[in-house]
């Protein structure tokens, strides 16, 4: 995965997110809300270490002739650009919902 698309995530966080996604921890089909022509928000649920899954949202900004930029928020204690955001983004990439 091209880690340059992630705005505020470091390499280790991205790798942890990929592992969560590969373990099937992205639980819900994500919903998409277009904000405008170049930006969408995807909302999903990711199972972390706690009993209840975390609510996670990923903001995707399209850029002409470049990979999209991805950032996000989560209900986990880290709250911003965490491994759950990376997991949801990876699942979106893997499913073809992001280019």
TORVEXVO-451450 format. One line per 4 residues: number of its first residue (from 1); their letters; for each residue z, y, x of N, C-alpha, C, O, CB. Coordinates in pm, 1 decimal. Glycine has a CB too. Example, Ala and Ser with C-alpha at 12.3 -4.5 7.8 and 13.67 -1.06 7.14 Angstrom:
2
1) as) 780.0/-569.0/1319.0/780.0/-450.0/1230.0/780.0/-330.0/1320.0/846.5/-331.9/1423.6/904.6/-447.3/1130.8 ~ 708.0/-225.0/1285.0/714.0/-106.0/1367.0/787.0/3.0/1290.0/803.9/113.8/1340.9/572.5/-59.8/1408.4 $
//
This chain:
99
1) xxxx) 0.0/-116.7/84.1/0.0/0.0/0.0/0.0/123.7/89.1/63.7/125.9/194.4/121.2/-0.6/-95.9 ~ -71.3/225.0/46.0/-82.2/349.8/120.3/42.4/433.1/96.6/56.6/495.1/-8.8/-209.0/428.0/79.6 ~ 134.2/435.0/195.3/258.8/507.4/174.5/241.1/658.4/177.3/334.9/731.0/144.1/358.7/466.9/278.3 ~ 124.3/708.1/215.8/101.1/852.5/216.5/93.9/909.2/75.0/99.6/1030.9/57.6/-27.5/884.9/291.8 $
5) xxxx) 81.8/824.4/-25.1/77.5/873.2/-163.0/216.0/909.2/-214.6/227.8/980.8/-314.0/14.5/768.8/-253.6 ~ 320.0/861.3/-149.5/456.3/888.4/-193.8/506.5/1018.6/-133.6/499.4/1038.5/-12.3/549.7/772.6/-156.0 ~ 557.1/1107.2/-218.3/599.3/1239.6/-174.2/731.0/1233.9/-97.3/738.0/1282.9/15.4/612.8/1332.8/-293.8 ~ 834.7/1175.6/-155.0/967.1/1183.2/-94.8/1029.5/1050.5/-57.8/1151.1/1043.2/-39.9/1056.7/1252.6/-185.7 $
9) xxxx) 950.0/945.0/-45.8/1004.5/812.7/-17.3/977.3/773.1/127.1/865.7/788.7/176.7/945.4/708.5/-112.6 ~ 1079.9/722.1/194.0/1059.8/674.0/330.0/1007.8/530.1/327.5/1006.9/464.9/223.1/1191.2/683.0/410.9 ~ 965.3/482.5/443.0/902.6/350.5/454.8/994.2/238.3/405.8/948.1/148.0/335.9/863.1/324.6/599.4 ~ 1122.0/242.2/440.8/1215.1/136.8/400.2/1232.5/133.6/248.4/1237.2/26.0/188.7/1351.1/156.8/468.1 $
13) xxxx) 1242.0/249.9/186.5/1254.4/258.0/40.8/1130.8/200.4/-26.6/1141.6/128.3/-125.8/1276.3/403.5/-3.8 ~ 1014.1/231.8/26.7/889.0/178.3/-27.9/887.0/26.3/-16.9/851.2/-42.3/-112.6/767.1/238.8/45.3 ~ 924.9/-26.3/98.1/926.1/-172.1/116.7/1024.8/-240.2/21.9/994.6/-346.4/-32.5/961.3/-206.8/261.8 ~ 1141.2/-180.8/1.8/1238.5/-236.3/-92.8/1182.4/-235.1/-234.8/1203.9/-328.9/-311.6/1370.7/-157.1/-87.2 $
17) xxxx) 1110.9/-129.1/-268.9/1048.6/-120.0/-400.7/941.5/-224.4/-421.4/932.9/-284.8/-528.4/989.9/16.3/-420.8 ~ 859.6/-246.2/-319.7/755.9/-349.6/-328.3/820.7/-485.5/-350.6/772.5/-564.6/-431.7/668.7/-351.5/-199.9 ~ 928.8/-513.0/-279.7/999.9/-640.0/-296.2/1053.7/-655.0/-438.5/1042.3/-762.3/-497.6/1115.0/-650.3/-195.0 ~ 1111.6/-549.7/-493.6/1159.9/-555.2/-632.3/1045.9/-587.9/-728.5/1061.1/-671.4/-817.6/1225.6/-421.6/-671.8 $
21) xxxx) 932.7/-522.2/-710.2/817.3/-547.0/-797.9/767.3/-690.1/-783.2/736.2/-755.7/-882.6/703.5/-448.2/-766.8 ~ 759.5/-738.5/-660.2/712.5/-875.2/-637.6/809.2/-978.6/-693.8/768.2/-1090.4/-725.3/692.0/-899.6/-489.0 ~ 936.1/-943.4/-706.8/1036.1/-1032.5/-766.5/1035.6/-1025.1/-919.0/1115.3/-1092.0/-984.8/1174.9/-998.0/-713.9 ~ 946.8/-944.6/-974.7/937.6/-933.4/-1119.9/1044.9/-846.9/-1182.9/1078.4/-866.1/-1299.8/943.4/-1068.0/-1180.0 $
25) xxxx) 1099.2/-752.8/-1108.5/1208.8/-670.9/-1159.2/1163.8/-548.7/-1239.5/1247.1/-478.9/-1297.2/1293.2/-625.9/-1045.0 ~ 1033.2/-522.3/-1243.6/983.4/-418.5/-1333.7/972.1/-485.9/-1469.4/883.1/-568.3/-1490.7/843.7/-356.4/-1285.1 ~ 1061.8/-451.4/-1561.2/1082.0/-529.5/-1682.5/994.0/-490.5/-1799.4/942.4/-577.8/-1869.3/1221.7/-519.0/-1723.7 ~ 975.8/-363.2/-1821.9/904.0/-318.8/-1940.5/765.3/-270.6/-1903.9/741.3/-217.1/-1795.6/981.0/-208.6/-2012.0 $
29) xxxx) 675.1/-291.4/-1997.9/544.3/-228.0/-1986.1/567.6/-77.6/-1986.3/641.7/-25.2/-2069.5/446.9/-271.7/-2102.5 ~ 506.0/-11.5/-1895.6/529.1/131.9/-1884.7/446.9/209.1/-1986.8/338.6/167.1/-2027.4/496.4/180.1/-1744.4 ~ 500.9/321.6/-2026.4/428.3/410.5/-2115.8/382.1/531.4/-2036.1/449.5/575.3/-1942.9/516.3/453.4/-2237.1 ~ 267.8/584.1/-2073.1/210.4/697.3/-2001.8/209.8/820.7/-2090.9/172.3/814.3/-2207.9/68.1/664.9/-1954.1 $
33) xxxx) 251.4/931.8/-2034.4/246.1/1059.9/-2103.6/168.2/1157.6/-2016.8/218.5/1201.8/-1913.5/389.3/1114.0/-2134.7 ~ 45.6/1192.1/-2057.3/-29.1/1291.1/-1979.1/32.9/1429.9/-1995.9/57.6/1474.2/-2108.0/-177.9/1293.2/-2021.7 ~ 57.5/1497.6/-1884.5/108.6/1634.2/-1890.4/-6.7/1733.4/-1896.9/-2.0/1831.4/-1971.3/198.1/1664.1/-1768.9 ~ -108.9/1707.0/-1818.7/-235.0/1779.9/-1823.5/-338.3/1695.2/-1752.3/-309.0/1580.9/-1717.1/-222.9/1922.4/-1758.6 $
37) xxxx) -456.0/1745.7/-1730.1/-567.2/1664.6/-1679.7/-536.9/1593.2/-1548.6/-590.9/1485.3/-1524.4/-687.9/1751.1/-1661.4 ~ -453.0/1649.5/-1464.2/-431.0/1591.6/-1331.8/-293.9/1528.1/-1311.9/-268.4/1471.2/-1205.8/-450.3/1696.2/-1229.3 ~ -205.7/1535.9/-1410.0/-70.1/1484.8/-1392.0/-27.2/1401.3/-1512.2/-46.1/1440.9/-1627.2/28.3/1600.3/-1369.9 ~ 31.3/1284.6/-1483.1/86.3/1197.8/-1587.3/225.2/1151.6/-1546.5/257.9/1144.9/-1428.0/-6.2/1076.0/-1613.2 $
41) xxxx) 306.0/1119.9/-1646.8/437.7/1060.8/-1625.5/434.1/919.5/-1682.9/390.4/899.0/-1796.1/551.7/1147.1/-1692.1 ~ 480.0/822.5/-1604.4/490.2/683.9/-1648.7/638.4/649.7/-1656.8/713.8/676.8/-1563.4/413.7/585.9/-1551.9 ~ 679.9/590.6/-1767.4/819.5/555.0/-1788.7/831.9/403.7/-1795.0/753.5/337.0/-1862.4/874.5/620.0/-1917.9 ~ 930.5/350.0/-1724.8/950.8/206.1/-1724.7/1096.8/170.5/-1703.1/1183.6/257.5/-1696.3/865.4/141.2/-1618.2 $
45) xxxx) 1122.0/41.3/-1692.5/1256.3/-10.9/-1675.1/1254.8/-107.3/-1557.1/1171.9/-198.2/-1551.5/1307.2/-80.8/-1804.9 ~ 1346.6/-87.3/-1463.0/1351.5/-169.7/-1341.9/1492.1/-226.9/-1327.5/1590.8/-153.5/-1331.5/1311.9/-86.8/-1215.0 ~ 1500.1/-358.3/-1310.8/1629.2/-424.5/-1292.6/1674.0/-409.8/-1148.8/1606.1/-454.4/-1056.3/1621.3/-573.5/-1331.7 ~ 1788.4/-347.1/-1130.9/1847.4/-333.0/-998.5/1959.7/-433.0/-981.0/1953.2/-544.6/-1032.6/1898.8/-190.4/-976.3 $
49) xxxx) 2062.6/-393.0/-908.5/2175.3/-482.9/-883.0/2279.4/-479.6/-994.5/2362.5/-570.0/-1004.2/2240.9/-447.0/-751.6 ~ 2275.8/-378.2/-1077.2/2370.0/-370.0/-1189.4/2320.6/-450.8/-1308.1/2204.6/-491.8/-1313.2/2391.7/-224.2/-1230.8 ~ 2410.0/-473.2/-1403.4/2376.8/-556.0/-1519.7/2264.7/-496.0/-1604.1/2173.0/-566.7/-1645.9/2499.9/-575.7/-1605.7 ~ 2272.6/-366.2/-1628.7/2170.8/-299.3/-1710.7/2057.7/-247.4/-1622.9/2082.6/-196.5/-1513.6/2233.3/-183.3/-1791.4 $
53) xxxx) 1934.0/-259.7/-1669.4/1821.3/-206.5/-1591.5/1824.0/-53.7/-1587.7/1882.3/11.5/-1674.3/1687.5/-255.2/-1650.6 ~ 1760.2/0.7/-1486.6/1751.0/145.2/-1470.6/1626.8/198.0/-1540.6/1520.6/135.8/-1536.5/1748.9/183.4/-1321.8 ~ 1640.9/312.4/-1604.5/1526.9/382.6/-1661.7/1464.2/463.6/-1548.7/1531.5/542.0/-1481.8/1569.3/474.6/-1783.5 ~ 1335.9/443.4/-1529.1/1266.9/501.8/-1414.7/1140.6/571.4/-1460.6/1067.1/518.8/-1544.2/1234.1/394.8/-1309.9 $
57) xxxx) 1114.8/689.5/-1406.3/989.5/757.6/-1437.4/917.3/794.2/-1308.3/978.5/830.7/-1207.9/1015.2/883.7/-1522.8 ~ 786.8/783.1/-1314.9/700.6/811.8/-1201.1/603.3/921.6/-1241.8/534.5/911.4/-1343.3/624.7/683.7/-1153.4 ~ 599.0/1025.4/-1161.6/503.4/1134.9/-1183.1/385.8/1113.3/-1088.9/403.3/1098.3/-968.0/570.0/1276.0/-1159.1 ~ 266.2/1111.9/-1146.0/144.4/1088.8/-1068.5/56.7/1212.7/-1078.7/16.7/1253.3/-1187.8/68.0/961.8/-1118.7 $
61) xxxx) 27.4/1271.8/-963.9/-60.2/1388.4/-957.7/-192.1/1347.5/-893.7/-195.9/1310.5/-776.4/6.2/1504.6/-878.2 ~ -299.4/1354.3/-970.2/-431.9/1322.1/-918.0/-478.8/1435.0/-827.4/-450.9/1552.5/-851.4/-533.2/1298.4/-1033.2 ~ -552.1/1395.4/-720.7/-607.1/1493.5/-627.5/-752.3/1458.0/-600.5/-784.8/1341.0/-580.3/-525.1/1498.1/-494.8 ~ -838.3/1555.6/-599.9/-981.3/1532.8/-579.5/-1007.1/1465.5/-445.1/-960.9/1512.3/-341.1/-1058.3/1665.2/-587.8 $
65) xxxx) -1081.4/1355.4/-448.8/-1123.7/1281.2/-329.6/-1008.6/1234.0/-241.2/-1028.4/1210.3/-122.0/-1215.4/1366.4/-248.3 ~ -889.7/1220.1/-297.2/-773.9/1172.8/-221.7/-690.1/1082.1/-309.9/-707.2/1079.0/-431.8/-689.1/1291.4/-169.2 ~ -600.0/1008.7/-247.7/-506.9/925.0/-323.9/-414.9/1014.2/-406.3/-387.9/1128.0/-368.0/-424.0/833.1/-229.5 ~ -366.5/962.4/-520.1/-271.8/1042.0/-599.5/-139.8/1060.5/-525.5/-107.8/983.3/-435.1/-246.5/975.3/-735.7 $
69) xxxx) -64.4/1161.2/-563.0/69.9/1182.6/-509.2/169.6/1131.6/-611.8/156.8/1158.1/-731.3/95.6/1333.7/-475.6 ~ 269.1/1058.1/-563.8/365.9/993.9/-652.4/507.4/1036.9/-614.7/544.3/1038.4/-497.3/352.5/840.0/-645.9 ~ 585.3/1071.7/-716.1/727.8/1098.9/-699.6/796.7/1050.8/-827.1/729.5/1015.5/-924.0/755.8/1252.8/-672.1 ~ 928.7/1049.2/-828.0/993.0/1000.9/-949.7/1142.3/1021.1/-953.8/1206.1/1059.9/-856.0/964.3/858.2/-966.9 $
73) xxxx) 1196.2/992.7/-1073.1/1340.3/998.2/-1094.4/1385.9/867.7/-1159.4/1306.2/793.9/-1217.4/1379.2/1120.8/-1182.4 ~ 1516.4/841.3/-1148.1/1570.6/713.5/-1193.4/1714.3/733.5/-1239.5/1780.9/828.8/-1198.8/1563.2/606.8/-1080.8 ~ 1761.2/643.6/-1324.1/1900.0/650.4/-1370.2/1997.5/584.2/-1272.6/2116.9/576.6/-1301.4/1912.3/584.9/-1506.7 ~ 1949.4/536.5/-1158.6/2037.1/475.8/-1057.5/2116.2/585.3/-984.9/2084.8/703.4/-999.9/1954.0/391.5/-955.5 $
77) xxxx) 2217.4/548.4/-906.9/2297.2/649.2/-836.1/2216.7/738.1/-740.2/2253.4/853.7/-719.3/2405.7/580.6/-759.1 ~ 2109.8/687.3/-682.7/2028.8/769.6/-591.5/1951.7/877.1/-668.2/1935.5/988.7/-618.7/1930.5/681.0/-512.0 ~ 1905.7/845.5/-784.6/1843.5/933.4/-885.0/1703.6/987.1/-855.9/1628.0/1009.6/-950.4/1930.1/1046.6/-905.6 ~ 1666.1/1008.5/-732.3/1534.6/1065.7/-701.6/1465.5/982.4/-594.5/1525.9/947.8/-492.9/1548.0/1213.1/-655.2 $
81) xxxx) 1338.0/950.4/-618.0/1253.9/882.3/-518.9/1323.3/762.0/-453.9/1328.3/750.2/-331.4/1212.3/980.6/-411.3 ~ 1375.7/674.6/-537.1/1448.0/555.4/-493.4/1355.4/432.9/-491.5/1236.2/443.2/-520.1/1568.9/529.6/-585.6 ~ 1412.6/317.9/-457.3/1335.7/193.6/-453.9/1286.0/154.0/-592.6/1184.3/85.6/-603.9/1420.2/81.3/-395.4 ~ 1355.5/195.6/-698.0/1311.5/163.5/-834.3/1185.7/242.5/-869.5/1096.7/191.3/-937.3/1423.8/193.5/-936.4 $
85) xxxx) 1178.8/366.8/-823.6/1056.9/447.5/-839.0/942.0/380.1/-764.7/831.5/368.4/-817.9/1078.6/592.8/-786.0 ~ 968.1/335.7/-641.7/864.7/267.3/-563.5/819.9/139.0/-632.7/701.0/107.3/-632.7/916.3/235.8/-422.2 ~ 913.4/64.8/-691.7/878.7/-60.2/-761.2/788.1/-33.6/-880.5/688.3/-103.0/-899.8/1005.7/-132.8/-807.5 ~ 822.5/66.3/-960.1/740.2/99.7/-1076.1/602.4/147.9/-1032.2/501.6/109.8/-1091.6/809.1/206.9/-1162.0 $
89) xxxx) 597.2/231.1/-929.1/468.6/279.9/-878.5/383.6/165.3/-825.0/263.1/160.8/-849.5/490.4/384.6/-768.8 ~ 445.7/72.4/-752.0/371.6/-41.9/-699.5/315.5/-126.2/-813.4/201.7/-172.6/-806.4/461.4/-127.5/-609.0 ~ 394.6/-146.1/-917.6/347.1/-223.0/-1033.0/228.8/-152.5/-1099.5/133.8/-218.2/-1142.1/461.3/-243.7/-1135.1 ~ 233.7/-21.6/-1108.6/121.1/55.2/-1162.8/-3.4/38.9/-1076.2/-113.8/21.3/-1127.8/158.1/203.7/-1174.0 $
93) xxxx) 14.7/44.9/-945.3/-98.3/25.4/-853.7/-154.6/-115.6/-865.4/-276.0/-134.8/-872.1/-55.3/52.8/-709.0 ~ -65.8/-213.1/-867.7/-107.6/-353.7/-873.3/-180.7/-386.2/-1003.0/-273.7/-466.8/-1003.7/13.4/-445.1/-858.4 ~ -138.7/-323.6/-1112.2/-201.0/-351.0/-1241.9/-329.5/-271.3/-1264.5/-397.6/-289.9/-1365.3/-103.0/-320.8/-1352.7 ~ -362.2/-183.3/-1171.0/-484.8/-105.4/-1183.6/-471.7/19.3/-1268.4/-571.8/83.2/-1300.6/-590.9/-190.2/-1240.1 $
97) xxx) -349.2/55.1/-1305.2/-330.6/175.7/-1387.4/-337.3/303.3/-1305.2/-352.0/412.4/-1360.2/-197.4/169.6/-1460.0 ~ -326.7/289.7/-1173.1/-346.3/402.7/-1082.4/-462.5/370.1/-990.8/-483.1/254.5/-953.9/-217.2/433.6/-1000.3 ~ -537.0/470.7/-954.8/-650.4/449.1/-862.6/-609.7/480.3/-721.5/-690.9/468.2/-629.7/-771.4/535.2/-901.9 $
//
